[in-house]
Amino acid sequence: MSAQKINFLGLCYDNVSLDESIQIMEGFIRQSRPHQVFTPNSALIVWSHKDSYLRDVYQRTDLLTPDGMGVYIGTRILGRPVKANLPAVSMFFALLPIANEKGYRIYFLGARQGIVDKCVENLKRQYPQLQVAGFHHGHYSPEEEPSVIKNIRDSKPDILFVAMSTPQKERFIDGHKEELGVPVMIGVGGSFDIAAGVTRLAPRWIRYSGLEWLYRLVQEPRRLWRRYLETHPAFIKLLVRAFVRERLGFGRAGG
């Protein structure tokens, strides 16, 4: 299936529901050629305005979905709403039971050694038929990267979950997409930490209230406070500027 594109603050998001995104990714698996999937949130939109490589990666991504209520609400403010807020963690946990049922092979890359070990252990207990093609922590050296790539390629997974920070996950997937040859390569952020029981997924009411960022900040203040302090005001500035230009008509030629 093909999806309508929604241009929001310079990124072209696929306007799909969670079920539709899963159908698209299963189509990627049937095609047996590499595809990349990313879910930029408001912080990554801000970073993509400063980092041309990151912006280019998102522009050539095969499936791009909005992560966070900031993006979801922002598309409504600008008059071109997306169907759903589709963070990576939602796709991660939606794909697992399907992979368990249909026998898709999964490779887990990222997080610290103990976390990825516990993540896989917990998921295999929850999904006994899950086909784990392999797993590797994300704290390897540049010299080790060729062997990590070879291990993934040789294990022939259908889905590669990459739990790394930005821009590491984008550079890994986009830079080695053809070499890896995995039908679905998706950046999943902190999903391994949740599956391992290290952090908790925000309750549904918090996710839909737009306060998930605060819930995450309470759990990981040292890692996230500076990002939120820098990117939230910058995102609001981009949104207000776009609203004034596009919805109010200011800043247009002849307007």
Disulfide bonds with the S-S distance in Angstrom:
none
